[in-house]
Amino acid sequence: MASFRRLSALKVMACRHIRSSLWLALLFAFVVTGMITSCAHPRDLAKETQIKNTFSACKTALLNGQAGQALACISPKVEDYLARLKAGSQDNRVSTEADSVSSSPSIDLFLRTALVRKVPRDLRSHLTLELLLQSIMVKRLVDPRDIEQLDLGRIDISGDHATAELYYQDSRLALSLPFVQEGKDWKIDIMTLLPYAEVLMRLDRAISGKTENQQVELLVNGLPSL
């Protein structure tokens, strides 16, 4: 009986030792993981503040109807993209996928078709991003109350690129807002959003069974004219 008790006690001690070792191993793993994560993605509060200021300036400009000031917060790459879209829309013909000017052909087709169908030809010929944004704001095609409800959350920075969680009425949106550092300034990187929009259009076609042309027609028909 005494031997059995000693054996049982040894088993209990062994189990306690194993459990203690496991907890210590888990604690060590969490500490090391935290250290690695901290080292891999150090927070740069100065850059985060610059990104927040860019977003705030853009939001304020849009609420005040100041298209030029709003565009100063956006990467100018989008202006070049608009110019390339316009180049293929002057003959008023319906675009095809072969007319793509980016790696997002469905988005190119949608936007170029919208230019032909929804923007008068005389306006389209000298259309700039500032004029387009100004027209949208003057006609109140975007509700200022929706802009007012947008806010940034957590910001992740990697080199000269960053993404920020986007919130609407305190609820996180599935979309993150991309930023790019150009010189000393951080700009909203609209062009980075095109591939995500492309994936959403393809997913919608896969679910609905619509062709690309049917999808584009439906989307364009729902747009107001400028």
Secondary structure as the mmCIF struct_conf table of DSSP 4:
data_model
#
loop_
_struct_conf.conf_type_id
_struct_conf.id
_struct_conf.beg_label_comp_id
_struct_conf.beg_label_asym_id
_struct_conf.beg_label_seq_id
_struct_conf.end_label_comp_id
_struct_conf.end_label_asym_id
_struct_conf.end_label_seq_id
HELX_RH_AL_P HELX_RH_AL_P1 ALA A 2 ALA A 40
BEND BEND1 HIS A 41 HIS A 41
HELX_RH_AL_P HELX_RH_AL_P2 LEU A 45 LEU A 63
TURN_TY1_P TURN_TY1_P1 ASN A 64 GLY A 65
HELX_RH_AL_P HELX_RH_AL_P3 ALA A 67 LEU A 71
TURN_TY1_P TURN_TY1_P2 ALA A 72 CYS A 73
STRN STRN1 ILE A 74 ILE A 74
TURN_TY1_P TURN_TY1_P3 PRO A 76 PRO A 76
HELX_RH_AL_P HELX_RH_AL_P4 LYS A 77 ALA A 87
TURN_TY1_P TURN_TY1_P4 GLY A 88 ASP A 91
HELX_LH_PP_P HELX_LH_PP_P1 ARG A 93 SER A 95
HELX_RH_3T_P HELX_RH_3T_P1 GLU A 97 ASP A 99
BEND BEND2 SER A 102 SER A 103
HELX_RH_AL_P HELX_RH_AL_P5 PRO A 105 LYS A 118
BEND BEND3 VAL A 119 VAL A 119
HELX_RH_AL_P HELX_RH_AL_P6 ARG A 121 ARG A 124
TURN_TY1_P TURN_TY1_P5 SER A 125 HIS A 126
HELX_RH_AL_P HELX_RH_AL_P7 LEU A 129 VAL A 138
TURN_TY1_P TURN_TY1_P6 LYS A 139 ARG A 140
BEND BEND4 VAL A 142 VAL A 142
HELX_RH_AL_P HELX_RH_AL_P8 PRO A 144 GLU A 148
TURN_TY1_P TURN_TY1_P7 GLN A 149 GLN A 149
STRN STRN2 LEU A 150 SER A 158
TURN_TY1_P TURN_TY1_P8 GLY A 159 ASP A 160
STRN STRN3 HIS A 161 TYR A 168
TURN_TY1_P TURN_TY1_P9 GLN A 169 ASP A 170
STRN STRN4 SER A 171 GLU A 182
TURN_TY1_P TURN_TY1_P10 GLY A 183 LYS A 184
STRN STRN5 ASP A 185 ILE A 188
HELX_RH_3T_P HELX_RH_3T_P2 ILE A 190 LEU A 193
HELX_RH_AL_P HELX_RH_AL_P9 LEU A 194 SER A 208
HELX_RH_AL_P HELX_RH_AL_P10 GLU A 212 ASN A 221
TURN_TY1_P TURN_TY1_P11 GLY A 222 GLY A 222
BEND BEND5 LEU A 223 LEU A 223
HELX_LH_PP_P HELX_LH_PP_P2 PRO A 224 SER A 225
#
